């Protein structure tokens, strides 16, 4: 039985989402560098301290699902069926992330990210952090007999796969190609 969040948690989540939605709208309308945290707070009708209680940095406003993506990636390892191989489980999750990142309406956000050095840098650091969390989950898997280096390598390949695929003309074909290499590398390790 799933426990539903309480009223306070729902209100906090709604405030967080309102701040993120407001920030993204302003960034897309005016440009990332033209919008400050005070502008976001005023438009979302919250205090600046409220913005920072939900988001550690201005860049995090664009990547508001960061923690969810990281949980999904590690969950692909930790929550898979007992005898399910690792790479297919990772592939399924990466395909879901690619669908999210290439969904209708996502292109303006990625144009914003690609055109803003601070956001590109933040995205890169986010992917490295996700890869380290994923590598730790892979290495901790009881059925894993690969080295720490192999676990980190596969994690980096998997995390970078969704960034590479979202940039491709045919995201699904890119995932197929990348995961053929990931599977071969994992088997070789």
N, C-alpha and C positions, 0 to 999 in steps of 0.2 A: 504494500500500500504506500503510495507516494504522499508525503506530508506537504500540504499546500503552504506556501509562505504566508506569514502573518501580515497584518495590515501595514505595519511599519516597514517591513521588507518590500512589500509591493509599492509603497509610496517612494521609498528610496530608489527602487529600480525604475519607476516611472520618471522620477526627477533626473536620474542619470541618463535615461534615454532621451528625455526632452532636451537636456543640455547637449548631448551628442548630435541629435538631429538638428538643433538650432545652429551649432557650430558648423556642421557640414554644409548646411544651406548657405550660411554666410560666407564660408570659404569658397563655395562654388560660385556664388554671386559676385563677390568682391575680390577674390584672390586670397590665398592663405596668408601672405605677408601683410596684407592690408587690414586684417582683422586681428584684434587683440583679445585677450581673455576678458577684459572689462566689457568689450563689445558683446561677447558671447553671453556673459553673465547678465548684462542689461536686457538683451533680447530674450533670454530664457527666463527672465524675472527671478533670478537667484543672486545671491551674494558671490563675490569672487572666491571667497573661502569655500563656498559650497561647490563651485567648479573644481577647486583643487582637492576637495575631500573625495571627489569621485574620479578625478583624472590627475595623474602625477605630472603631466606636462601637456603643453598645447598640442604637440604631435599626437598624443594619445587620444585626443578628441576625434581624430580621423580614423583611428584604429580601435574603436570602442569595443570590438568583439575579440580583441587580442587574447584575453584570458580564456574565453570560450574556445577559440581555435586551438590554443595550447592544450586544453583539457581534452578536446576531441582527438588530437593527434596522439597523446599519451594513452587515451582510452582505447584507441584502435589496437594498441598492444595489450594493455592490461585487462580489457573487457572482452577480448575475443574468446571464442569457444576453446575449450581445453586442447583439442588436437588441431585447431586451425593454424595453418602456416602463417608466419609473420607477414611476408610480402603481400599476399592477397588482401589481408586485413588493412595494411597501410594503403594499398592502392585504392580500396573502396573509400577510405576516408579522404584521401587526396582528391579523388574524383568528385566527392561531395563538396570539398572546398573549392575546387576549380569551377564547379557549377555555380557556387555562390559568387565567386569573384568574377565570373564572366556572364552573370545574369543580366537581363535587360535592366538598364539603368545604372549599371556599375561602371560603364566606360567613363563617364565624366569624373568619377572619383579617382579612377586610375590615371586619367590624364592629369588631374590635380597632383597626385602623388609623383608621377613621373616627371612633372614639370617643376617640382619644388624640392630643392636639395635637402632641406631639413627633413622632409617627409621620406625621401628616398633613404637617407641615412637612418632614420628611425625604423623604417621597414626592414632594412638590412640587420640592424641590431636585434629587432624583434624575431626575425627568422633564425638568427644565431642562437638566441635564447630558447626558442621553440625546439631547435635541433638538439641542444644540450639536454632539455627535459625529455625529449623523445629518446635520445641515446641512453639516458639513465633508465628509462622504462624498459628499453630493449635489453640492456645489460642485466637488469634485475629479474628478467623473465626466467623462471626456473628451467625452461627448456633450452635456453640460449647457452651455447658453448663457444661463442665467438669472442674474440678479444675486444677490449674496450675501444681500440682503434677501429675495428670493423663495425662495431655498434655506432660509433660517432659518424663514421663515413656514410653508412646506410641512412642514418637519421638526417644528415645534411642533404644527401641526394633526395630523400623523400620530401623534406621541407622545401627545398629549392624547386622541386617538381611542380608545385602549384604556382609558383611565381613564373617559371618558364612557360608553363602551359597557358596561363592567363594572357601572356604576351603573344602566343602563337595564333596564326590565322585559323588553325583548326585545333582547339584545345584538347579534344578527345584524342586525336591522332598524336599530339605531343605527349599526352599521358601514356598512351600505348608504347610509344618509342622509348620514353624515359624508363618506364617500368620493365621493359625488356632488359635494359641495361642494369637496373637495380636488381632484378632477379638474378642475372648472370653474376653480378658482383657479390651478392649475398651467398650464392652457391659456391663461388670461388673462395670466399673467406673461409 
